[in-house]
């Protein structure tokens, strides 16, 4: 069979099905109108119930929890945007530099104390607001590792 013959056969079978269904519905309407209109009413009631029941009661989407950080308290670095334990947290020398950060240069990726491992202990030294968000950046001092006593700025969501 060619594609045209298959298409014609599909169209004919669809037309027969629709025609048979319509004739059955007309016969039902004439012979037993209570069942016909009861079926239509039942379908309408089901649709109304589905529309009125609403959707799932899902809680609103939760973002990373930002703690109320306190100057002088000890915290750890944890990347809020990654589930990979091997990912690092970016530290910069000036708050806000993260917005324009591009580590496509090899020296920038391998620079000393710029990409800190998650779990590095730090102390919060000061805060910086950014784009209308209070305490968006935190100046931290590393407490362990090869970068001990070095300071840098990190996003507040990366301080846990």
N, CA, C and O atoms as a GROMACS GRO file, in nm:
protein
  640
    1UNK      N    1   0.083  -0.119   0.000
    1UNK     CA    2   0.000   0.000   0.000
    1UNK      C    3   0.087   0.124   0.000
    1UNK      O    4   0.191   0.130   0.066
    2UNK      N    5   0.042   0.221  -0.074
    2UNK     CA    6   0.117   0.346  -0.079
    2UNK      C    7   0.070   0.437   0.034
    2UNK      O    8  -0.027   0.409   0.104
    3UNK      N    9   0.140   0.545   0.050
    3UNK     CA   10   0.105   0.640   0.155
    3UNK      C   11  -0.032   0.701   0.130
    3UNK      O   12  -0.107   0.726   0.225
    4UNK      N   13  -0.065   0.726   0.003
    4UNK     CA   14  -0.196   0.785  -0.029
    4UNK      C   15  -0.309   0.689   0.008
    4UNK      O   16  -0.411   0.731   0.062
    5UNK      N   17  -0.290   0.561  -0.021
    5UNK     CA   18  -0.392   0.462   0.013
    5UNK      C   19  -0.409   0.450   0.164
    5UNK      O   20  -0.521   0.438   0.214
    6UNK      N   21  -0.297   0.454   0.237
    6UNK     CA   22  -0.303   0.449   0.383
    6UNK      C   23  -0.376   0.570   0.438
    6UNK      O   24  -0.456   0.559   0.531
    7UNK      N   25  -0.347   0.687   0.382
    7UNK     CA   26  -0.412   0.810   0.427
    7UNK      C   27  -0.561   0.804   0.400
    7UNK      O   28  -0.642   0.842   0.485
    8UNK      N   29  -0.600   0.757   0.280
    8UNK     CA   30  -0.742   0.747   0.246
    8UNK      C   31  -0.813   0.650   0.340
    8UNK      O   32  -0.924   0.676   0.386
    9UNK      N   33  -0.748   0.537   0.368
    9UNK     CA   34  -0.808   0.437   0.456
    9UNK      C   35  -0.825   0.494   0.598
    9UNK      O   36  -0.928   0.470   0.662
   10UNK      N   37  -0.726   0.569   0.646
   10UNK     CA   38  -0.735   0.628   0.779
   10UNK      C   39  -0.848   0.730   0.785
   10UNK      O   40  -0.922   0.736   0.883
   11UNK      N   41  -0.860   0.811   0.680
   11UNK     CA   42  -0.966   0.912   0.676
   11UNK      C   43  -1.103   0.846   0.672
   11UNK      O   44  -1.195   0.888   0.742
   12UNK      N   45  -1.116   0.742   0.590
   12UNK     CA   46  -1.244   0.672   0.579
   12UNK      C   47  -1.284   0.606   0.711
   12UNK      O   48  -1.400   0.611   0.751
   13UNK      N   49  -1.188   0.543   0.779
   13UNK     CA   50  -1.220   0.477   0.906
   13UNK      C   51  -1.257   0.580   1.013
   13UNK      O   52  -1.344   0.555   1.096
   14UNK      N   53  -1.192   0.695   1.011
   14UNK     CA   54  -1.225   0.801   1.106
   14UNK      C   55  -1.366   0.854   1.079
   14UNK      O   56  -1.444   0.874   1.171
   15UNK      N   57  -1.397   0.875   0.951
   15UNK     CA   58  -1.530   0.924   0.915
   15UNK      C   59  -1.638   0.823   0.954
   15UNK      O   60  -1.744   0.863   1.003
   16UNK      N   61  -1.612   0.694   0.935
   16UNK     CA   62  -1.709   0.591   0.974
   16UNK      C   63  -1.730   0.592   1.125
   16UNK      O   64  -1.843   0.582   1.173
   17UNK      N   65  -1.620   0.604   1.200
   17UNK     CA   66  -1.630   0.605   1.346
   17UNK      C   67  -1.712   0.724   1.394
   17UNK      O   68  -1.800   0.709   1.478
   18UNK      N   69  -1.682   0.843   1.341
   18UNK     CA   70  -1.754   0.964   1.381
   18UNK      C   71  -1.901   0.951   1.343
   18UNK      O   72  -1.989   0.985   1.421
   19UNK      N   73  -1.927   0.903   1.223
   19UNK     CA   74  -2.065   0.886   1.177
   19UNK      C   75  -2.142   0.788   1.265
   19UNK      O   76  -2.256   0.816   1.303
   20UNK      N   77  -2.082   0.675   1.297
   20UNK     CA   78  -2.147   0.576   1.383
   20UNK      C   79  -2.174   0.632   1.522
   20UNK      O   80  -2.280   0.610   1.580
   21UNK      N   81  -2.076   0.705   1.577
   21UNK     CA   82  -2.091   0.762   1.711
   21UNK      C   83  -2.204   0.864   1.713
   21UNK      O   84  -2.286   0.864   1.805
   22UNK      N   85  -2.209   0.952   1.611
   22UNK     CA   86  -2.315   1.052   1.606
   22UNK      C   87  -2.452   0.987   1.590
   22UNK      O   88  -2.549   1.031   1.652
   23UNK      N   89  -2.460   0.885   1.509
   23UNK     CA   90  -2.591   0.819   1.491
   23UNK      C   91  -2.635   0.750   1.620
   23UNK      O   92  -2.754   0.750   1.654
   24UNK      N   93  -2.540   0.690   1.693
   24UNK     CA   94  -2.574   0.628   1.822
   24UNK      C   95  -2.624   0.733   1.922
   24UNK      O   96  -2.720   0.709   1.995
   25UNK      N   97  -2.557   0.849   1.924
   25UNK     CA   98  -2.598   0.955   2.016
   25UNK      C   99  -2.736   1.009   1.980
   25UNK      O  100  -2.818   1.036   2.068
   26UNK      N  101  -2.763   1.026   1.849
   26UNK     CA  102  -2.895   1.074   1.805
   26UNK      C  103  -3.004   0.973   1.842
   26UNK      O  104  -3.111   1.011   1.889
   27UNK      N  105  -2.975   0.846   1.822
   27UNK     CA  106  -3.072   0.742   1.858
   27UNK      C  107  -3.098   0.742   2.009
   27UNK      O  108  -3.212   0.728   2.054
   28UNK      N  109  -2.991   0.757   2.087
   28UNK     CA  110  -3.006   0.759   2.232
   28UNK      C  111  -3.088   0.879   2.276
   28UNK      O  112  -3.171   0.869   2.366
   29UNK      N  113  -3.066   0.993   2.211
   29UNK     CA  114  -3.140   1.115   2.245
   29UNK      C  115  -3.289   1.097   2.216
   29UNK      O  116  -3.374   1.141   2.294
   30UNK      N  117  -3.321   1.033   2.105
   30UNK     CA  118  -3.461   1.015   2.067
   30UNK      C  119  -3.529   0.905   2.148
   30UNK      O  120  -3.644   0.921   2.188
   31UNK      N  121  -3.460   0.796   2.172
   31UNK     CA  122  -3.522   0.681   2.238
   31UNK      C  123  -3.519   0.690   2.391
   31UNK      O  124  -3.612   0.647   2.458
   32UNK      N  125  -3.411   0.746   2.445
   32UNK     CA  126  -3.397   0.753   2.591
   32UNK      C  127  -3.332   0.886   2.630
   32UNK      O  128  -3.213   0.888   2.664
   33UNK      N  129  -3.406   0.996   2.626
   33UNK     CA  130  -3.347   1.128   2.652
   33UNK      C  131  -3.294   1.143   2.795
   33UNK      O  132  -3.202   1.221   2.817
   34UNK      N  133  -3.351   1.071   2.891
   34UNK     CA  134  -3.302   1.082   3.029
   34UNK      C  135  -3.157   1.035   3.039
   34UNK      O  136  -3.075   1.101   3.104
   35UNK      N  137  -3.124   0.926   2.976
   35UNK     CA  138  -2.987   0.873   2.979
   35UNK      C  139  -2.894   0.967   2.902
   35UNK      O  140  -2.782   0.994   2.946
   36UNK      N  141  -2.940   1.017   2.788
   36UNK     CA  142  -2.858   1.106   2.705
   36UNK      C  143  -2.821   1.232   2.782
   36UNK      O  144  -2.704   1.266   2.795
   37UNK      N  145  -2.923   1.303   2.834
   37UNK     CA  146  -2.896   1.428   2.905
   37UNK      C  147  -2.832   1.402   3.041
   37UNK      O  148  -2.758   1.487   3.091
   38UNK      N  149  -2.859   1.288   3.101
   38UNK     CA  150  -2.791   1.252   3.225
   38UNK      C  151  -2.642   1.232   3.204
   38UNK      O  152  -2.561   1.270   3.288
   39UNK      N  153  -2.606   1.170   3.091
   39UNK     CA  154  -2.464   1.152   3.057
   39UNK      C  155  -2.394   1.285   3.035
   39UNK      O  156  -2.282   1.306   3.082
   40UNK      N  157  -2.462   1.375   2.963
   40UNK     CA  158  -2.403   1.508   2.940
   40UNK      C  159  -2.388   1.581   3.074
   40UNK      O  160  -2.285   1.644   3.099
   41UNK      N  161  -2.490   1.572   3.159
   41UNK     CA  162  -2.482   1.636   3.291
   41UNK      C  163  -2.371   1.576   3.376
   41UNK      O  164  -2.301   1.649   3.447
   42UNK      N  165  -2.355   1.445   3.370
   42UNK     CA  166  -2.249   1.379   3.447
   42UNK      C  167  -2.110   1.424   3.403
   42UNK      O  168  -2.022   1.449   3.486
   43UNK      N  169  -2.092   1.435   3.273
   43UNK     CA  170  -1.963   1.483   3.221
   43UNK      C  171  -1.939   1.627   3.265
   43UNK      O  172  -1.827   1.662   3.302
   44UNK      N  173  -2.044   1.711   3.260
   44UNK     CA  174  -2.030   1.850   3.303
   44UNK      C  175  -1.995   1.859   3.451
   44UNK      O  176  -1.911   1.940   3.490
   45UNK      N  177  -2.058   1.775   3.534
   45UNK     CA  178  -2.028   1.775   3.677
   45UNK      C  179  -1.884   1.733   3.702
   45UNK      O  180  -1.815   1.792   3.784
   46UNK      N  181  -1.838   1.631   3.631
   46UNK     CA  182  -1.698   1.588   3.647
   46UNK      C  183  -1.601   1.698   3.608
   46UNK      O  184  -1.501   1.720   3.676
   47UNK      N  185  -1.630   1.769   3.499
   47UNK     CA  186  -1.543   1.880   3.458
   47UNK      C  187  -1.542   1.991   3.563
   47UNK      O  188  -1.437   2.045   3.594
   48UNK      N  189  -1.659   2.023   3.618
   48UNK     CA  190  -1.665   2.126   3.723
   48UNK      C  191  -1.587   2.085   3.847
   48UNK      O  192  -1.518   2.167   3.908
   49UNK      N  193  -1.598   1.959   3.885
   49UNK     CA  194  -1.523   1.911   4.002
   49UNK      C  195  -1.373   1.921   3.978
   49UNK      O  196  -1.298   1.962   4.066
   50UNK      N  197  -1.330   1.883   3.858
   50UNK     CA  198  -1.187   1.891   3.826
   50UNK      C  199  -1.139   2.035   3.827
   50UNK      O  200  -1.029   2.063   3.876
   51UNK      N  201  -1.218   2.126   3.774
   51UNK     CA  202  -1.178   2.266   3.771
   51UNK      C  203  -1.178   2.327   3.911
   51UNK      O  204  -1.089   2.406   3.944
   52UNK      N  205  -1.276   2.292   3.992
   52UNK     CA  206  -1.288   2.352   4.125
   52UNK      C  207  -1.188   2.294   4.224
   52UNK      O  208  -1.154   2.360   4.322
   53UNK      N  209  -1.142   2.172   4.200
   53UNK     CA  210  -1.052   2.111   4.298
   53UNK      C  211  -0.914   2.175   4.298
   53UNK      O  212  -0.841   2.160   4.396
   54UNK      N  213  -0.878   2.245   4.194
   54UNK     CA  214  -0.749   2.313   4.191
   54UNK      C  215  -0.634   2.219   4.165
   54UNK      O  216  -0.653   2.103   4.130
   55UNK      N  217  -0.515   2.271   4.184
   55UNK     CA  218  -0.396   2.192   4.159
   55UNK      C  219  -0.341   2.134   4.287
   55UNK      O  220  -0.409   2.130   4.390
   56UNK      N  221  -0.220   2.090   4.280
   56UNK     CA  222  -0.153   2.035   4.397
   56UNK      C  223  -0.122   2.147   4.494
   56UNK      O  224  -0.100   2.262   4.454
   57UNK      N  225  -0.120   2.115   4.620
   57UNK     CA  226  -0.082   2.212   4.721
   57UNK      C  227   0.067   2.200   4.748
   57UNK      O  228   0.109   2.164   4.858
   58UNK      N  229   0.145   2.231   4.647
   58UNK     CA  230   0.290   2.222   4.662
   58UNK      C  231   0.339   2.346   4.736
   58UNK      O  232   0.288   2.456   4.713
   59UNK      N  233   0.436   2.330   4.822
   59UNK     CA  234   0.491   2.448   4.889
   59UNK      C  235   0.566   2.533   4.787
   59UNK      O  236   0.613   2.482   4.685
   60UNK      N  237   0.578   2.662   4.814
   60UNK     CA  238   0.652   2.747   4.721
   60UNK      C  239   0.797   2.701   4.709
   60UNK      O  240   0.853   2.641   4.801
   61UNK      N  241   0.856   2.731   4.597
   61UNK     CA  242   0.994   2.692   4.570
   61UNK      C  243   1.086   2.754   4.673
   61UNK      O  244   1.082   2.874   4.698
   62UNK      N  245   1.168   2.671   4.732
   62UNK     CA  246   1.260   2.717   4.835
   62UNK      C  247   1.398   2.739   4.776
   62UNK      O  248   1.451   2.651   4.708
   63UNK      N  249   1.456   2.853   4.801
   63UNK     CA  250   1.592   2.881   4.758
   63UNK      C  251   1.687   2.845   4.870
   63UNK      O  252   1.645   2.792   4.973
   64UNK      N  253   1.814   2.873   4.851
   64UNK     CA  254   1.909   2.844   4.958
   64UNK      C  255   1.880   2.931   5.080
   64UNK      O  256   1.851   3.050   5.067
   65UNK      N  257   1.888   2.872   5.195
   65UNK     CA  258   1.861   2.946   5.318
   65UNK      C  259   1.980   3.035   5.351
   65UNK      O  260   2.093   2.987   5.361
   66UNK      N  261   1.954   3.162   5.367
   66UNK     CA  262   2.060   3.256   5.403
   66UNK      C  263   2.050   3.278   5.554
   66UNK      O  264   1.948   3.324   5.605
   67UNK      N  265   2.157   3.247   5.622
   67UNK     CA  266   2.159   3.263   5.766
   67UNK      C  267   2.176   3.411   5.800
   67UNK      O  268   2.226   3.489   5.720
   68UNK      N  269   2.133   3.446   5.919
   68UNK     CA  270   2.163   3.579   5.970
   68UNK      C  271   2.305   3.574   6.024
   68UNK      O  272   2.330   3.532   6.137
   69UNK      N  273   2.398   3.616   5.941
   69UNK     CA  274   2.538   3.607   5.977
   69UNK      C  275   2.574   3.715   6.078
   69UNK      O  276   2.515   3.824   6.079
   70UNK      N  277   2.670   3.684   6.164
   70UNK     CA  278   2.714   3.775   6.268
   70UNK      C  279   2.864   3.794   6.255
   70UNK      O  280   2.939   3.698   6.239
   71UNK      N  281   2.907   3.919   6.263
   71UNK     CA  282   3.051   3.948   6.255
   71UNK      C  283   3.122   3.883   6.374
   71UNK      O  284   3.077   3.893   6.488
   72UNK      N  285   3.233   3.816   6.344
   72UNK     CA  286   3.312   3.749   6.447
   72UNK      C  287   3.277   3.602   6.466
   72UNK      O  288   3.353   3.529   6.529
   73UNK      N  289   3.164   3.557   6.412
   73UNK     CA  290   3.125   3.417   6.424
   73UNK      C  291   3.201   3.331   6.324
   73UNK      O  292   3.245   3.380   6.219
   74UNK      N  293   3.217   3.204   6.357
   74UNK     CA  294   3.284   3.111   6.268
   74UNK      C  295   3.180   3.036   6.184
   74UNK      O  296   3.075   2.995   6.234
   75UNK      N  297   3.212   3.020   6.056
   75UNK     CA  298   3.125   2.951   5.962
   75UNK      C  299   3.211   2.862   5.873
   75UNK      O  300   3.333   2.859   5.888
   76UNK      N  301   3.147   2.791   5.781
   76UNK     CA  302   3.220   2.715   5.680
   76UNK      C  303   3.172   2.759   5.543
   76UNK      O  304   3.059   2.804   5.527
   77UNK      N  305   3.259   2.745   5.444
   77UNK     CA  306   3.223   2.776   5.306
   77UNK      C  307   3.148   2.657   5.248
   77UNK      O  308   3.193   2.543   5.258
   78UNK      N  309   3.036   2.684   5.186
   78UNK     CA  310   2.957   2.579   5.120
   78UNK      C  311   2.888   2.641   5.001
   78UNK      O  312   2.813   2.738   5.015
   79UNK      N  313   2.914   2.586   4.883
   79UNK     CA  314   2.854   2.639   4.761
   79UNK      C  315   2.705   2.608   4.759
   79UNK      O  316   2.666   2.491   4.754
   80UNK      N  317   2.624   2.712   4.762
   80UNK     CA  318   2.478   2.694   4.764
   80UNK      C  319   2.425   2.650   4.628
   80UNK      O  320   2.314   2.597   4.620
   81UNK      N  321   2.501   2.670   4.523
   81UNK     CA  322   2.454   2.641   4.388
   81UNK      C  323   2.508   2.511   4.332
   81UNK      O  324   2.497   2.486   4.212
   82UNK      N  325   2.565   2.427   4.416
   82UNK     CA  326   2.625   2.304   4.366
   82UNK      C  327   2.605   2.190   4.465
   82UNK      O  328   2.614   2.209   4.586
   83UNK      N  329   2.578   2.072   4.409
   83UNK     CA  330   2.570   1.952   4.492
   83UNK      C  331   2.701   1.875   4.487
   83UNK      O  332   2.716   1.775   4.557
   84UNK      N  333   2.794   1.920   4.405
   84UNK     CA  334   2.922   1.854   4.390
   84UNK      C  335   3.012   1.892   4.507
   84UNK      O  336   3.042   2.010   4.525
   85UNK      N  337   3.053   1.795   4.585
   85UNK     CA  338   3.137   1.825   4.702
   85UNK      C  339   3.276   1.872   4.662
   85UNK      O  340   3.347   1.931   4.743
   86UNK      N  341   3.316   1.847   4.537
   86UNK     CA  342   3.448   1.890   4.492
   86UNK      C  343   3.447   2.033   4.438
   86UNK      O  344   3.553   2.088   4.408
   87UNK      N  345   3.330   2.094   4.425
   87UNK     CA  346   3.326   2.231   4.374
   87UNK      C  347   3.384   2.327   4.478
   87UNK      O  348   3.386   2.297   4.597
   88UNK      N  349   3.429   2.439   4.431
   88UNK     CA  350   3.494   2.536   4.518
   88UNK      C  351   3.409   2.661   4.532
   88UNK      O  352   3.315   2.684   4.455
   89UNK      N  353   3.443   2.741   4.632
   89UNK     CA  354   3.376   2.869   4.655
   89UNK      C  355   3.473   2.978   4.614
   89UNK      O  356   3.589   2.980   4.656
   90UNK      N  357   3.426   3.069   4.531
   90UNK     CA  358   3.509   3.176   4.477
   90UNK      C  359   3.522   3.290   4.579
   90UNK      O  360   3.422   3.339   4.632
   91UNK      N  361   3.645   3.330   4.607
   91UNK     CA  362   3.674   3.446   4.690
   91UNK      C  363   3.740   3.553   4.603
   91UNK      O  364   3.826   3.523   4.520
   92UNK      N  365   3.698   3.678   4.623
   92UNK     CA  366   3.755   3.788   4.545
   92UNK      C  367   3.803   3.896   4.641
   92UNK      O  368   3.769   3.896   4.759
   93UNK      N  369   3.883   3.988   4.588
   93UNK     CA  370   3.940   4.092   4.674
   93UNK      C  371   3.846   4.210   4.693
   93UNK      O  372   3.863   4.287   4.787
   94UNK      N  373   3.746   4.226   4.605
   94UNK     CA  374   3.653   4.339   4.612
   94UNK      C  375   3.510   4.286   4.605
   94UNK      O  376   3.480   4.206   4.516
   95UNK      N  377   3.421   4.328   4.694
   95UNK     CA  378   3.282   4.280   4.685
   95UNK      C  379   3.217   4.329   4.556
   95UNK      O  380   3.239   4.443   4.515
   96UNK      N  381   3.138   4.245   4.494
   96UNK     CA  382   3.074   4.281   4.369
   96UNK      C  383   3.152   4.235   4.248
   96UNK      O  384   3.098   4.233   4.137
   97UNK      N  385   3.278   4.198   4.266
   97UNK     CA  386   3.358   4.151   4.154
   97UNK      C  387   3.308   4.016   4.103
   97UNK      O  388   3.340   3.977   3.991
   98UNK      N  389   3.230   3.945   4.184
   98UNK     CA  390   3.175   3.816   4.141
   98UNK      C  391   3.080   3.833   4.024
   98UNK      O  392   3.068   3.744   3.940
   99UNK      N  393   3.013   3.948   4.017
   99UNK     CA  394   2.916   3.971   3.910
   99UNK      C  395   2.986   3.978   3.775
   99UNK      O  396   2.926   3.945   3.673
  100UNK      N  397   3.109   4.020   3.773
  100UNK     CA  398   3.183   4.033   3.648
  100UNK      C  399   3.293   3.929   3.636
  100UNK      O  400   3.385   3.944   3.556
  101UNK      N  401   3.284   3.825   3.715
  101UNK     CA  402   3.392   3.729   3.726
  101UNK      C  403   3.397   3.635   3.606
  101UNK      O  404   3.296   3.577   3.566
  102UNK      N  405   3.516   3.624   3.548
  102UNK     CA  406   3.538   3.535   3.434
  102UNK      C  407   3.670   3.464   3.458
  102UNK      O  408   3.776   3.526   3.457
  103UNK      N  409   3.664   3.333   3.480
  103UNK     CA  410   3.789   3.262   3.509
  103UNK      C  411   3.839   3.187   3.387
  103UNK      O  412   3.892   3.076   3.399
  104UNK      N  413   3.823   3.246   3.270
  104UNK     CA  414   3.869   3.180   3.150
  104UNK      C  415   4.022   3.181   3.140
  104UNK      O  416   4.080   3.104   3.064
  105UNK      N  417   4.085   3.267   3.215
  105UNK     CA  418   4.231   3.272   3.216
  105UNK      C  419   4.284   3.164   3.311
  105UNK      O  420   4.232   3.147   3.421
  106UNK      N  421   4.385   3.094   3.269
  106UNK     CA  422   4.444   2.987   3.350
  106UNK      C  423   4.496   3.040   3.483
  106UNK      O  424   4.480   2.974   3.586
  107UNK      N  425   4.558   3.157   3.482
  107UNK     CA  426   4.615   3.212   3.605
  107UNK      C  427   4.505   3.241   3.706
  107UNK      O  428   4.525   3.226   3.827
  108UNK      N  429   4.389   3.283   3.658
  108UNK     CA  430   4.280   3.314   3.749
  108UNK      C  431   4.225   3.188   3.815
  108UNK      O  432   4.187   3.191   3.932
  109UNK      N  433   4.220   3.078   3.741
  109UNK     CA  434   4.169   2.953   3.798
  109UNK      C  435   4.266   2.893   3.898
  109UNK      O  436   4.225   2.825   3.992
  110UNK      N  437   4.393   2.917   3.879
  110UNK     CA  438   4.494   2.856   3.966
  110UNK      C  439   4.553   2.955   4.065
  110UNK      O  440   4.650   2.923   4.134
  111UNK      N  441   4.497   3.075   4.074
  111UNK     CA  442   4.549   3.176   4.165
  111UNK      C  443   4.538   3.130   4.310
  111UNK      O  444   4.446   3.056   4.346
  112UNK      N  445   4.632   3.173   4.390
  112UNK     CA  446   4.635   3.130   4.530
  112UNK      C  447   4.516   3.188   4.606
  112UNK      O  448   4.487   3.307   4.598
  113UNK      N  449   4.449   3.103   4.678
  113UNK     CA  450   4.342   3.140   4.771
  113UNK      C  451   4.224   3.210   4.704
  113UNK      O  452   4.157   3.292   4.768
  114UNK      N  453   4.196   3.178   4.577
  114UNK     CA  454   4.079   3.235   4.510
  114UNK      C  455   3.964   3.136   4.504
  114UNK      O  456   3.848   3.176   4.508
  115UNK      N  457   3.994   3.010   4.493
  115UNK     CA  458   3.892   2.906   4.489
  115UNK      C  459   3.914   2.816   4.610
  115UNK      O  460   4.004   2.733   4.613
  116UNK      N  461   3.830   2.834   4.710
  116UNK     CA  462   3.847   2.761   4.835
  116UNK      C  463   3.758   2.637   4.837
  116UNK      O  464   3.647   2.638   4.786
  117UNK      N  465   3.810   2.532   4.896
  117UNK     CA  466   3.734   2.406   4.906
  117UNK      C  467   3.615   2.425   4.999
  117UNK      O  468   3.621   2.501   5.095
  118UNK      N  469   3.508   2.353   4.969
  118UNK     CA  470   3.392   2.357   5.058
  118UNK      C  471   3.431   2.297   5.192
  118UNK      O  472   3.508   2.202   5.199
  119UNK      N  473   3.377   2.354   5.298
  119UNK     CA  474   3.409   2.308   5.432
  119UNK      C  475   3.522   2.384   5.497
  119UNK      O  476   3.554   2.360   5.613
  120UNK      N  477   3.584   2.478   5.423
  120UNK     CA  478   3.690   2.560   5.481
  120UNK      C  479   3.630   2.648   5.591
  120UNK      O  480   3.530   2.715   5.568
  121UNK      N  481   3.690   2.647   5.708
  121UNK     CA  482   3.640   2.727   5.820
  121UNK      C  483   3.682   2.872   5.801
  121UNK      O  484   3.796   2.902   5.767
  122UNK      N  485   3.585   2.962   5.824
  122UNK     CA  486   3.609   3.105   5.808
  122UNK      C  487   3.545   3.182   5.923
  122UNK      O  488   3.458   3.130   5.993
  123UNK      N  489   3.589   3.306   5.940
  123UNK     CA  490   3.527   3.399   6.034
  123UNK      C  491   3.474   3.517   5.954
  123UNK      O  492   3.543   3.568   5.866
  124UNK      N  493   3.352   3.560   5.982
  124UNK     CA  494   3.293   3.675   5.914
  124UNK      C  495   3.352   3.802   5.973
  124UNK      O  496   3.351   3.822   6.094
  125UNK      N  497   3.403   3.890   5.885
  125UNK     CA  498   3.466   4.013   5.930
  125UNK      C  499   3.379   4.136   5.907
  125UNK      O  500   3.369   4.222   5.994
  126UNK      N  501   3.316   4.146   5.790
  126UNK     CA  502   3.227   4.258   5.760
  126UNK      C  503   3.133   4.222   5.647
  126UNK      O  504   3.150   4.120   5.580
  127UNK      N  505   3.032   4.307   5.627
  127UNK     CA  506   2.930   4.282   5.525
  127UNK      C  507   2.926   4.396   5.425
  127UNK      O  508   2.969   4.507   5.454
  128UNK      N  509   2.874   4.366   5.307
  128UNK     CA  510   2.856   4.467   5.203
  128UNK      C  511   2.721   4.443   5.135
  128UNK      O  512   2.690   4.331   5.095
  129UNK      N  513   2.641   4.550   5.123
  129UNK     CA  514   2.514   4.541   5.051
  129UNK      C  515   2.542   4.547   4.902
  129UNK      O  516   2.642   4.603   4.858
  130UNK      N  517   2.451   4.489   4.824
  130UNK     CA  518   2.468   4.491   4.678
  130UNK      C  519   2.331   4.486   4.612
  130UNK      O  520   2.249   4.401   4.644
  131UNK      N  521   2.308   4.577   4.519
  131UNK     CA  522   2.186   4.582   4.437
  131UNK      C  523   2.060   4.578   4.523
  131UNK      O  524   1.964   4.508   4.489
  132UNK      N  525   2.060   4.652   4.632
  132UNK     CA  526   1.943   4.659   4.717
  132UNK      C  527   1.926   4.542   4.812
  132UNK      O  528   1.828   4.536   4.886
  133UNK      N  529   2.020   4.450   4.811
  133UNK     CA  530   2.011   4.333   4.900
  133UNK      C  531   2.108   4.353   5.015
  133UNK      O  532   2.228   4.375   4.996
  134UNK      N  533   2.054   4.345   5.135
  134UNK     CA  534   2.135   4.368   5.254
  134UNK      C  535   2.228   4.249   5.279
  134UNK      O  536   2.187   4.134   5.269
  135UNK      N  537   2.351   4.280   5.311
  135UNK     CA  538   2.453   4.179   5.344
  135UNK      C  539   2.469   4.073   5.236
  135UNK      O  540   2.472   3.953   5.266
  136UNK      N  541   2.479   4.115   5.112
  136UNK     CA  542   2.492   4.021   5.000
  136UNK      C  543   2.632   3.959   4.997
  136UNK      O  544   2.648   3.844   4.957
  137UNK      N  545   2.732   4.035   5.038
  137UNK     CA  546   2.870   3.987   5.039
  137UNK      C  547   2.924   3.987   5.182
  137UNK      O  548   2.886   4.071   5.264
  138UNK      N  549   3.012   3.893   5.209
  138UNK     CA  550   3.073   3.881   5.341
  138UNK      C  551   3.224   3.876   5.324
  138UNK      O  552   3.276   3.798   5.244
  139UNK      N  553   3.294   3.959   5.400
  139UNK     CA  554   3.440   3.950   5.402
  139UNK      C  555   3.475   3.845   5.507
  139UNK      O  556   3.433   3.853   5.622
  140UNK      N  557   3.554   3.747   5.463
  140UNK     CA  558   3.586   3.636   5.552
  140UNK      C  559   3.737   3.623   5.569
  140UNK      O  560   3.816   3.667   5.486
  141UNK      N  561   3.774   3.561   5.680
  141UNK     CA  562   3.914   3.530   5.708
  141UNK      C  563   3.922   3.379   5.724
  141UNK      O  564   3.849   3.320   5.804
  142UNK      N  565   4.011   3.316   5.646
  142UNK     CA  566   4.027   3.172   5.652
  142UNK      C  567   4.092   3.131   5.784
  142UNK      O  568   4.185   3.197   5.832
  143UNK      N  569   4.042   3.024   5.842
  143UNK     CA  570   4.094   2.978   5.971
  143UNK      C  571   4.179   2.853   5.962
  143UNK      O  572   4.245   2.816   6.058
  144UNK      N  573   4.178   2.787   5.845
  144UNK     CA  574   4.260   2.667   5.832
  144UNK      C  575   4.307   2.651   5.688
  144UNK      O  576   4.266   2.726   5.599
  145UNK      N  577   4.392   2.554   5.666
  145UNK     CA  578   4.444   2.527   5.533
  145UNK      C  579   4.564   2.613   5.498
  145UNK      O  580   4.616   2.687   5.582
  146UNK      N  581   4.607   2.603   5.373
  146UNK     CA  582   4.726   2.677   5.329
  146UNK      C  583   4.699   2.827   5.318
  146UNK      O  584   4.794   2.905   5.310
  147UNK      N  585   4.574   2.868   5.317
  147UNK     CA  586   4.539   3.010   5.308
  147UNK      C  587   4.499   3.067   5.443
  147UNK      O  588   4.430   3.169   5.449
  148UNK      N  589   4.542   3.004   5.550
  148UNK     CA  590   4.506   3.050   5.684
  148UNK      C  591   4.544   3.197   5.700
  148UNK      O  592   4.653   3.239   5.659
  149UNK      N  593   4.455   3.273   5.761
  149UNK     CA  594   4.470   3.416   5.790
  149UNK      C  595   4.456   3.506   5.667
  149UNK      O  596   4.468   3.628   5.680
  150UNK      N  597   4.433   3.450   5.549
  150UNK     CA  598   4.404   3.534   5.431
  150UNK      C  599   4.259   3.578   5.437
  150UNK      O  600   4.174   3.511   5.496
  151UNK      N  601   4.232   3.694   5.374
  151UNK     CA  602   4.097   3.748   5.372
  151UNK      C  603   4.046   3.760   5.229
  151UNK      O  604   4.125   3.776   5.136
  152UNK      N  605   3.916   3.752   5.213
  152UNK     CA  606   3.854   3.768   5.082
  152UNK      C  607   3.704   3.785   5.097
  152UNK      O  608   3.648   3.763   5.204
  153UNK      N  609   3.640   3.823   4.988
  153UNK     CA  610   3.494   3.843   4.987
  153UNK      C  611   3.427   3.724   4.920
  153UNK      O  612   3.474   3.674   4.818
  154UNK      N  613   3.316   3.681   4.978
  154UNK     CA  614   3.237   3.571   4.922
  154UNK      C  615   3.090   3.610   4.926
  154UNK      O  616   3.051   3.701   5.000
  155UNK      N  617   3.010   3.542   4.849
  155UNK     CA  618   2.866   3.563   4.855
  155UNK      C  619   2.812   3.513   4.988
  155UNK      O  620   2.859   3.411   5.040
  156UNK      N  621   2.716   3.582   5.044
  156UNK     CA  622   2.660   3.544   5.173
  156UNK      C  623   2.595   3.406   5.168
  156UNK      O  624   2.594   3.334   5.268
  157UNK      N  625   2.539   3.367   5.052
  157UNK     CA  626   2.475   3.236   5.044
  157UNK      C  627   2.576   3.122   5.049
  157UNK      O  628   2.539   3.007   5.071
  158UNK      N  629   2.704   3.154   5.029
  158UNK     CA  630   2.808   3.052   5.034
  158UNK      C  631   2.867   3.036   5.174
  158UNK      O  632   2.958   2.955   5.194
  159UNK      N  633   2.818   3.113   5.270
  159UNK     CA  634   2.866   3.105   5.408
  159UNK      C  635   2.758   3.034   5.489
  159UNK      O  636   2.647   3.084   5.503
  160UNK      N  637   2.791   2.918   5.543
  160UNK     CA  638   2.693   2.838   5.619
  160UNK      C  639   2.739   2.819   5.761
  160UNK      O  640   2.670   2.755   5.841
   0.00000   0.00000   0.00000
